[in-house]
Amino acid sequence: MSKPCVFRCGICHNAIGKPYISLVRRTERHTAKSVQTLLAQEMFRYDSQDCRAMQEPHIVSQLQLKTTYPSSGAIVPCSRCGSPVDRALPYISYAYMEEDLDVARLIATVIEETELAILCRDCEEPDEPAAVAVTEFQNQQERTTA
């Protein structure tokens, strides 16, 4: 018999219930119709907004951010250096995700997403997805436009 999966807060180490809050580093790109997440990596998880807020100054300091919470425009300033970031090209985004997590099935439904920072290619190079993923993505795009 397997034990249920228990996620713990990175700050207070309490078990995480609902909602599940995390900081995620993503490589993204905007298209005319949507935001595409090419890769995503969970950096931290929290049991409450209080724990998230307690750690935010440390994260801002470690990432060397000069600005936070960018606008949703197509071109926005880099949160570290201020250079323009064209969201049509792959870029790095750090975002807080609040999710309803079904632990038994390990499926999460996003409740709210808040972008903390966007970084230009000079400040943090976007991760490149594996060649197989790129090919599959291109095939999927061709099927949806055909």
PAPARO-17536 format. One record per atom (N, C-alpha, C): residue number from 1; atom name; z, x, y. Coordinates in nm, 3 decimals. Atoms other than C-alpha are relative to their C-alpha. Layout:
BEGIN
{NUM, CA, {Z, X, Y}}
...
This chain:
BEGIN
{1, N, {0.000, 0.084, -0.117}}
{1, CA, {0.000, 0.000, 0.000}}
{1, C, {0.000, 0.089, 0.125}}
{2, N, {0.010, -0.085, -0.117}}
{2, CA, {-0.102, 0.151, 0.334}}
{2, C, {0.091, -0.050, 0.112}}
{3, N, {-0.085, 0.033, -0.113}}
{3, CA, {0.123, 0.163, 0.637}}
{3, C, {-0.087, -0.043, 0.117}}
{4, N, {0.078, 0.038, -0.118}}
{4, CA, {0.007, -0.011, 0.955}}
{4, C, {-0.006, 0.117, 0.099}}
{5, N, {0.020, -0.105, -0.100}}
{5, CA, {-0.128, 0.218, 1.226}}
{5, C, {0.090, -0.028, 0.120}}
{6, N, {-0.087, 0.014, -0.117}}
{6, CA, {0.122, 0.277, 1.509}}
{6, C, {-0.046, 0.100, 0.105}}
{7, N, {0.037, -0.085, -0.112}}
{7, CA, {0.003, 0.411, 1.843}}
{7, C, {0.122, 0.015, 0.090}}
{8, N, {-0.116, -0.028, -0.085}}
{8, CA, {0.261, 0.575, 2.071}}
{8, C, {-0.046, 0.046, 0.138}}
{9, N, {0.024, -0.038, -0.139}}
{9, CA, {0.270, 0.621, 2.448}}
{9, C, {0.015, 0.152, 0.014}}
{10, N, {-0.005, -0.144, -0.023}}
{10, CA, {0.199, 0.979, 2.557}}
{10, C, {0.108, 0.041, 0.098}}
{11, N, {-0.103, -0.031, -0.099}}
{11, CA, {0.472, 0.956, 2.822}}
{11, C, {0.140, -0.026, -0.057}}
{12, N, {-0.135, 0.038, 0.047}}
{12, CA, {0.774, 0.769, 2.677}}
{12, C, {0.012, -0.002, -0.152}}
{13, N, {0.007, -0.004, 0.147}}
{13, CA, {0.667, 0.781, 2.308}}
{13, C, {0.040, -0.132, -0.068}}
{14, N, {-0.024, 0.132, 0.060}}
{14, CA, {0.740, 0.410, 2.257}}
{14, C, {-0.127, -0.047, -0.071}}
{15, N, {0.115, 0.062, 0.067}}
{15, CA, {0.516, 0.216, 2.020}}
{15, C, {-0.075, -0.086, 0.101}}
{16, N, {0.083, 0.077, -0.092}}
{16, CA, {0.226, 0.057, 2.204}}
{16, C, {-0.027, -0.137, -0.060}}
{17, N, {0.030, 0.137, 0.042}}
{17, CA, {0.198, -0.319, 2.180}}
{17, C, {-0.125, -0.047, 0.072}}
{18, N, {0.112, 0.052, -0.078}}
{18, CA, {-0.026, -0.525, 2.403}}
{18, C, {0.043, -0.007, 0.145}}
{19, N, {0.134, -0.054, 0.021}}
{19, CA, {-0.201, -0.437, 2.619}}
{19, C, {0.006, 0.149, -0.036}}
{20, N, {0.020, -0.140, 0.031}}
{20, CA, {-0.325, -0.099, 2.499}}
{20, C, {-0.067, 0.061, 0.122}}
{21, N, {0.053, -0.061, -0.122}}
{21, CA, {-0.384, 0.123, 2.805}}
{21, C, {-0.032, 0.146, -0.030}}
{22, N, {0.038, -0.139, 0.026}}
{22, CA, {-0.571, 0.453, 2.792}}
{22, C, {-0.081, 0.058, 0.116}}
{23, N, {0.089, -0.071, -0.091}}
{23, CA, {-0.742, 0.714, 3.006}}
{23, C, {-0.112, 0.055, -0.086}}
{24, N, {0.115, -0.038, 0.080}}
{24, CA, {-1.093, 0.777, 2.877}}
{24, C, {-0.095, 0.086, 0.084}}
{25, N, {0.103, -0.084, -0.062}}
{25, CA, {-1.339, 1.055, 2.963}}
{25, C, {-0.132, -0.040, -0.063}}
{26, N, {0.128, 0.049, 0.053}}
{26, CA, {-1.695, 0.928, 2.933}}
{26, C, {-0.117, 0.072, 0.066}}
{27, N, {0.129, -0.037, -0.056}}
{27, CA, {-2.047, 1.052, 2.977}}
{27, C, {-0.077, -0.130, 0.012}}
{28, N, {0.067, 0.129, -0.026}}
{28, CA, {-2.232, 0.760, 3.138}}
{28, C, {-0.130, 0.021, 0.075}}
{29, N, {0.125, 0.006, -0.077}}
{29, CA, {-2.563, 0.667, 3.291}}
{29, C, {-0.024, -0.147, 0.032}}
{30, N, {0.033, 0.137, -0.039}}
{30, CA, {-2.660, 0.354, 3.483}}
{30, C, {-0.149, -0.024, -0.017}}
{31, N, {0.138, 0.045, 0.003}}
{31, CA, {-2.981, 0.165, 3.418}}
{31, C, {-0.009, -0.121, 0.093}}
{32, N, {0.017, 0.117, -0.086}}
{32, CA, {-3.124, -0.127, 3.610}}
{32, C, {0.084, -0.118, -0.048}}
{33, N, {-0.068, 0.116, 0.057}}
{33, CA, {-2.947, -0.368, 3.374}}
{33, C, {0.146, 0.023, -0.038}}
{34, N, {-0.136, -0.021, 0.053}}
{34, CA, {-2.627, -0.197, 3.257}}
{34, C, {0.048, 0.142, 0.021}}
{35, N, {-0.059, -0.133, 0.005}}
{35, CA, {-2.396, 0.101, 3.235}}
{35, C, {0.000, 0.042, -0.146}}
{36, N, {0.004, -0.050, 0.137}}
{36, CA, {-2.459, 0.307, 2.923}}
{36, C, {0.105, 0.109, -0.017}}
{37, N, {-0.096, -0.104, 0.035}}
{37, CA, {-2.170, 0.503, 2.776}}
{37, C, {-0.062, 0.080, -0.112}}
{38, N, {0.065, -0.086, 0.098}}
{38, CA, {-2.330, 0.794, 2.595}}
{38, C, {0.101, 0.062, -0.095}}
{39, N, {-0.110, -0.054, 0.079}}
{39, CA, {-2.004, 0.951, 2.474}}
{39, C, {0.131, -0.039, 0.066}}
{40, N, {-0.132, 0.034, -0.055}}
{40, CA, {-1.637, 0.863, 2.517}}
{40, C, {0.108, 0.069, -0.081}}
{41, N, {-0.113, -0.066, 0.064}}
{41, CA, {-1.313, 1.043, 2.442}}
{41, C, {0.129, -0.047, 0.066}}
{42, N, {-0.130, 0.042, -0.052}}
{42, CA, {-0.964, 0.903, 2.479}}
{42, C, {0.082, 0.124, 0.031}}
{43, N, {-0.080, -0.115, -0.042}}
{43, CA, {-0.748, 1.149, 2.674}}
{43, C, {0.150, -0.026, -0.016}}
{44, N, {-0.141, 0.038, 0.006}}
{44, CA, {-0.411, 0.967, 2.697}}
{44, C, {0.010, -0.147, -0.033}}
{45, N, {-0.027, 0.143, 0.021}}
{45, CA, {-0.260, 0.637, 2.586}}
{45, C, {0.139, -0.032, 0.051}}
{46, N, {-0.124, 0.042, -0.066}}
{46, CA, {0.018, 0.439, 2.750}}
{46, C, {0.045, -0.136, -0.053}}
{47, N, {-0.054, 0.129, 0.042}}
{47, CA, {0.249, 0.151, 2.663}}
{47, C, {0.018, -0.095, 0.117}}
{48, N, {-0.019, 0.086, -0.118}}
{48, CA, {0.270, 0.022, 3.022}}
{48, C, {-0.072, 0.060, 0.120}}
{49, N, {0.057, -0.048, -0.125}}
{49, CA, {0.122, 0.047, 3.368}}
{49, C, {0.096, 0.097, 0.069}}
{50, N, {-0.099, -0.092, -0.059}}
{50, CA, {0.447, 0.219, 3.473}}
{50, C, {-0.020, 0.142, -0.052}}
{51, N, {0.023, -0.133, 0.058}}
{51, CA, {0.386, 0.509, 3.233}}
{51, C, {-0.132, 0.057, 0.049}}
{52, N, {0.130, -0.046, -0.051}}
{52, CA, {0.022, 0.529, 3.342}}
{52, C, {0.014, 0.049, 0.143}}
{53, N, {-0.018, -0.037, -0.140}}
{53, CA, {0.120, 0.536, 3.709}}
{53, C, {0.085, 0.127, 0.016}}
{54, N, {-0.086, -0.118, -0.005}}
{54, CA, {0.387, 0.799, 3.641}}
{54, C, {-0.081, 0.127, -0.026}}
{55, N, {0.078, -0.118, 0.035}}
{55, CA, {0.128, 1.037, 3.494}}
{55, C, {-0.119, 0.023, 0.094}}
{56, N, {0.121, -0.013, -0.081}}
{56, CA, {-0.154, 0.972, 3.743}}
{56, C, {0.002, 0.119, 0.097}}
{57, N, {0.003, -0.118, -0.089}}
{57, CA, {-0.047, 1.235, 4.003}}
{57, C, {-0.027, 0.131, -0.074}}
{58, N, {0.024, -0.119, 0.081}}
{58, CA, {-0.046, 1.499, 3.728}}
{58, C, {-0.149, 0.008, -0.039}}
{59, N, {0.141, 0.003, 0.038}}
{59, CA, {-0.394, 1.393, 3.611}}
{59, C, {-0.088, 0.035, 0.120}}
{60, N, {0.076, -0.028, -0.122}}
{60, CA, {-0.529, 1.396, 3.968}}
{60, C, {0.008, 0.150, 0.033}}
{61, N, {-0.018, -0.143, -0.026}}
{61, CA, {-0.384, 1.746, 4.013}}
{61, C, {-0.076, 0.085, -0.100}}
{62, N, {0.067, -0.079, 0.104}}
{62, CA, {-0.516, 1.880, 3.681}}
{62, C, {-0.152, -0.008, 0.012}}
{63, N, {0.145, 0.016, -0.017}}
{63, CA, {-0.865, 1.740, 3.745}}
{63, C, {-0.049, 0.049, 0.136}}
{64, N, {0.029, -0.049, -0.135}}
{64, CA, {-0.849, 1.876, 4.103}}
{64, C, {-0.080, -0.102, 0.081}}
{65, N, {0.070, 0.108, -0.070}}
{65, CA, {-0.954, 1.541, 4.249}}
{65, C, {0.042, -0.005, 0.146}}
{66, N, {-0.028, 0.019, -0.142}}
{66, CA, {-0.983, 1.504, 4.625}}
{66, C, {0.000, -0.148, 0.036}}
{67, N, {0.004, 0.145, -0.020}}
{67, CA, {-1.064, 1.132, 4.605}}
{67, C, {0.009, -0.067, -0.137}}
{68, N, {-0.009, 0.077, 0.124}}
{68, CA, {-0.999, 0.865, 4.344}}
{68, C, {-0.055, -0.140, 0.024}}
{69, N, {0.048, 0.138, 0.000}}
{69, CA, {-1.122, 0.515, 4.261}}
{69, C, {-0.129, -0.016, 0.081}}
{70, N, {0.128, 0.006, -0.070}}
{70, CA, {-1.490, 0.553, 4.361}}
{70, C, {-0.057, -0.142, 0.004}}
{71, N, {0.068, 0.129, -0.011}}
{71, CA, {-1.707, 0.263, 4.470}}
{71, C, {-0.095, -0.016, -0.118}}
{72, N, {0.092, 0.026, 0.111}}
{72, CA, {-1.955, 0.105, 4.230}}
{72, C, {-0.146, 0.021, 0.039}}
{73, N, {0.136, -0.022, -0.047}}
{73, CA, {-2.261, 0.221, 4.424}}
{73, C, {-0.084, 0.083, -0.096}}
{74, N, {0.093, -0.075, 0.084}}
{74, CA, {-2.570, 0.379, 4.266}}
{74, C, {0.015, 0.150, 0.022}}
{75, N, {-0.026, -0.140, -0.033}}
{75, CA, {-2.494, 0.708, 4.442}}
{75, C, {0.136, 0.004, 0.068}}
{76, N, {-0.137, -0.008, -0.052}}
{76, CA, {-2.130, 0.799, 4.505}}
{76, C, {0.039, 0.147, 0.013}}
{77, N, {-0.044, -0.138, -0.010}}
{77, CA, {-1.949, 1.115, 4.613}}
{77, C, {0.082, 0.044, -0.121}}
{78, N, {-0.080, -0.059, 0.108}}
{78, CA, {-1.805, 1.342, 4.345}}
{78, C, {0.147, -0.003, 0.042}}
{79, N, {-0.143, 0.011, -0.031}}
{79, CA, {-1.429, 1.291, 4.328}}
{79, C, {0.065, 0.136, 0.018}}
{80, N, {-0.057, -0.135, -0.016}}
{80, CA, {-1.375, 1.669, 4.323}}
{80, C, {-0.058, 0.072, 0.121}}
{81, N, {0.062, -0.082, -0.106}}
{81, CA, {-1.629, 1.829, 4.560}}
{81, C, {-0.067, -0.081, 0.110}}
{82, N, {0.062, 0.084, -0.101}}
{82, CA, {-1.782, 1.535, 4.747}}
{82, C, {-0.152, -0.005, -0.006}}
{83, N, {0.146, 0.003, 0.012}}
{83, CA, {-2.143, 1.607, 4.642}}
{83, C, {-0.045, -0.135, -0.055}}
{84, N, {0.048, 0.129, 0.051}}
{84, CA, {-2.357, 1.299, 4.572}}
{84, C, {-0.022, 0.002, -0.152}}
{85, N, {0.022, 0.018, 0.143}}
{85, CA, {-2.361, 1.175, 4.212}}
{85, C, {-0.092, -0.119, -0.018}}
{86, N, {0.096, 0.107, 0.028}}
{86, CA, {-2.668, 0.975, 4.111}}
{86, C, {0.035, -0.058, -0.136}}
{87, N, {-0.045, 0.061, 0.125}}
{87, CA, {-2.544, 0.733, 3.848}}
{87, C, {-0.115, -0.032, -0.096}}
{88, N, {0.112, 0.020, 0.092}}
{88, CA, {-2.896, 0.697, 3.704}}
{88, C, {-0.014, 0.117, -0.096}}
{89, N, {0.000, -0.119, 0.086}}
{89, CA, {-2.848, 1.046, 3.556}}
{89, C, {0.136, 0.009, -0.069}}
{90, N, {-0.130, -0.012, 0.067}}
{90, CA, {-2.574, 1.129, 3.303}}
{90, C, {0.102, 0.071, 0.089}}
{91, N, {-0.110, -0.056, -0.079}}
{91, CA, {-2.240, 1.206, 3.471}}
{91, C, {0.130, -0.026, -0.075}}
{92, N, {-0.133, 0.018, 0.060}}
{92, CA, {-1.871, 1.228, 3.381}}
{92, C, {0.080, -0.101, 0.080}}
{93, N, {-0.088, 0.101, -0.060}}
{93, CA, {-1.640, 0.935, 3.450}}
{93, C, {0.134, 0.004, -0.072}}
{94, N, {-0.134, 0.019, 0.057}}
{94, CA, {-1.265, 0.913, 3.397}}
{94, C, {0.043, -0.140, 0.038}}
{95, N, {-0.034, 0.139, -0.027}}
{95, CA, {-1.148, 0.554, 3.364}}
{95, C, {0.122, -0.041, -0.081}}
{96, N, {-0.110, 0.064, 0.071}}
{96, CA, {-0.837, 0.360, 3.273}}
{96, C, {-0.054, -0.125, -0.067}}
{97, N, {0.043, 0.117, 0.075}}
{97, CA, {-0.901, 0.103, 3.004}}
{97, C, {0.124, -0.078, -0.043}}
{98, N, {-0.105, 0.088, 0.050}}
{98, CA, {-0.673, -0.192, 2.936}}
{98, C, {-0.067, -0.088, -0.104}}
{99, N, {0.067, 0.066, 0.112}}
{99, CA, {-0.754, -0.341, 2.598}}
{99, C, {0.097, -0.083, -0.083}}
{100, N, {-0.074, 0.076, 0.101}}
{100, CA, {-0.639, -0.599, 2.350}}
{100, C, {-0.039, 0.062, -0.133}}
{101, N, {0.028, -0.074, 0.122}}
{101, CA, {-0.611, -0.395, 2.032}}
{101, C, {0.046, -0.077, -0.122}}
{102, N, {-0.032, 0.059, 0.131}}
{102, CA, {-0.626, -0.551, 1.687}}
{102, C, {0.023, 0.118, -0.093}}
{103, N, {-0.036, -0.119, 0.078}}
{103, CA, {-0.440, -0.278, 1.496}}
{103, C, {-0.046, -0.012, -0.145}}
{104, N, {0.037, 0.017, 0.141}}
{104, CA, {-0.512, -0.424, 1.153}}
{104, C, {-0.148, 0.034, -0.024}}
{105, N, {0.144, -0.025, 0.015}}
{105, CA, {-0.890, -0.404, 1.208}}
{105, C, {-0.049, 0.118, 0.084}}
{106, N, {0.035, -0.109, -0.092}}
{106, CA, {-0.884, -0.119, 1.468}}
{106, C, {-0.120, -0.036, 0.087}}
{107, N, {0.103, 0.048, -0.092}}
{107, CA, {-1.098, -0.321, 1.706}}
{107, C, {0.067, -0.031, 0.133}}
{108, N, {-0.056, 0.023, -0.133}}
{108, CA, {-1.037, -0.329, 2.080}}
{108, C, {-0.096, -0.082, 0.085}}
{109, N, {0.077, 0.080, -0.095}}
{109, CA, {-1.153, -0.584, 2.336}}
{109, C, {0.046, 0.041, 0.140}}
{110, N, {-0.034, -0.044, -0.135}}
{110, CA, {-1.166, -0.456, 2.695}}
{110, C, {0.043, -0.119, 0.084}}
{111, N, {-0.052, 0.102, -0.091}}
{111, CA, {-0.954, -0.664, 2.930}}
{111, C, {-0.034, 0.039, 0.143}}
{112, N, {0.027, -0.050, -0.135}}
{112, CA, {-0.989, -0.448, 3.239}}
{112, C, {-0.032, 0.148, -0.007}}
{113, N, {0.041, -0.140, -0.008}}
{113, CA, {-1.151, -0.117, 3.329}}
{113, C, {0.006, 0.041, 0.146}}
{114, N, {-0.011, -0.050, -0.137}}
{114, CA, {-1.069, 0.088, 3.639}}
{114, C, {-0.043, 0.145, 0.003}}
{115, N, {0.051, -0.136, -0.006}}
{115, CA, {-1.268, 0.399, 3.722}}
{115, C, {0.087, 0.084, 0.093}}
{116, N, {-0.085, -0.090, -0.077}}
{116, CA, {-1.040, 0.681, 3.838}}
{116, C, {-0.082, 0.103, 0.077}}
{117, N, {0.076, -0.107, -0.062}}
{117, CA, {-1.300, 0.948, 3.911}}
{117, C, {-0.139, 0.011, -0.060}}
{118, N, {0.136, -0.033, 0.043}}
{118, CA, {-1.666, 1.046, 3.890}}
{118, C, {-0.023, 0.145, 0.042}}
{119, N, {0.023, -0.141, -0.030}}
{119, CA, {-1.767, 1.411, 3.869}}
{119, C, {-0.148, 0.034, -0.010}}
{120, N, {0.139, -0.044, 0.001}}
{120, CA, {-2.099, 1.573, 3.952}}
{120, C, {-0.022, 0.104, -0.109}}
{121, N, {0.036, -0.096, 0.105}}
{121, CA, {-2.282, 1.803, 3.711}}
{121, C, {0.052, 0.141, 0.029}}
{122, N, {-0.050, -0.134, -0.035}}
{122, CA, {-2.166, 2.112, 3.902}}
{122, C, {0.150, 0.011, -0.026}}
{123, N, {-0.145, -0.003, 0.022}}
{123, CA, {-1.800, 2.017, 3.866}}
{123, C, {0.037, -0.016, -0.148}}
{124, N, {-0.024, 0.017, 0.143}}
{124, CA, {-1.813, 1.902, 3.504}}
{124, C, {-0.129, -0.047, -0.066}}
{125, N, {0.128, 0.028, 0.065}}
{125, CA, {-2.123, 1.912, 3.290}}
{125, C, {0.014, -0.117, -0.097}}
{126, N, {-0.006, 0.111, 0.096}}
{126, CA, {-2.191, 1.584, 3.106}}
{126, C, {-0.026, 0.049, -0.142}}
{127, N, {0.024, -0.031, 0.140}}
{127, CA, {-2.169, 1.605, 2.729}}
{127, C, {-0.133, -0.059, -0.040}}
{128, N, {0.128, 0.049, 0.047}}
{128, CA, {-2.502, 1.569, 2.562}}
{128, C, {0.019, -0.063, -0.138}}
{129, N, {-0.013, 0.061, 0.132}}
{129, CA, {-2.515, 1.323, 2.273}}
{129, C, {-0.085, 0.073, -0.103}}
{130, N, {0.073, -0.065, 0.109}}
{130, CA, {-2.634, 1.450, 1.937}}
{130, C, {-0.144, -0.051, -0.003}}
{131, N, {0.142, 0.034, 0.004}}
{131, CA, {-3.010, 1.449, 1.883}}
{131, C, {-0.026, -0.129, -0.077}}
{132, N, {0.018, 0.122, 0.078}}
{132, CA, {-2.980, 1.175, 1.620}}
{132, C, {0.034, -0.123, 0.086}}
{133, N, {-0.040, 0.112, -0.085}}
{133, CA, {-2.799, 0.950, 1.868}}
{133, C, {-0.105, -0.026, 0.109}}
{134, N, {0.103, 0.016, -0.104}}
{134, CA, {-3.063, 1.015, 2.137}}
{134, C, {-0.121, -0.070, -0.059}}
{135, N, {0.116, 0.063, 0.065}}
{135, CA, {-3.343, 0.926, 1.896}}
{135, C, {0.026, -0.147, -0.028}}
{136, N, {-0.035, 0.140, 0.029}}
{136, CA, {-3.165, 0.607, 1.786}}
{136, C, {0.004, -0.082, 0.129}}
{137, N, {-0.005, 0.070, -0.128}}
{137, CA, {-3.100, 0.513, 2.151}}
{137, C, {-0.141, -0.028, 0.052}}
{138, N, {0.138, 0.018, -0.047}}
{138, CA, {-3.467, 0.566, 2.242}}
{138, C, {-0.071, -0.107, -0.083}}
{139, N, {0.060, 0.102, 0.086}}
{139, CA, {-3.577, 0.358, 1.942}}
{139, C, {0.052, -0.139, 0.036}}
{140, N, {-0.060, 0.128, -0.037}}
{140, CA, {-3.337, 0.081, 2.042}}
{140, C, {-0.059, -0.049, 0.133}}
{141, N, {0.059, 0.037, -0.129}}
{141, CA, {-3.471, 0.087, 2.400}}
{141, C, {-0.144, -0.051, -0.017}}
{142, N, {0.137, 0.043, 0.024}}
{142, CA, {-3.829, 0.059, 2.272}}
{142, C, {-0.005, -0.137, -0.064}}
{143, N, {-0.004, 0.133, 0.065}}
{143, CA, {-3.737, -0.239, 2.051}}
{143, C, {0.036, -0.109, 0.099}}
{144, N, {-0.043, 0.104, -0.094}}
{144, CA, {-3.568, -0.424, 2.337}}
{144, C, {-0.101, -0.024, 0.110}}
{145, N, {0.101, 0.018, -0.106}}
{145, CA, {-3.854, -0.366, 2.583}}
{145, C, {-0.132, -0.049, -0.057}}
{146, N, {0.127, 0.043, 0.061}}
{146, CA, {-4.129, -0.451, 2.334}}
{146, C, {-0.009, -0.151, -0.011}}
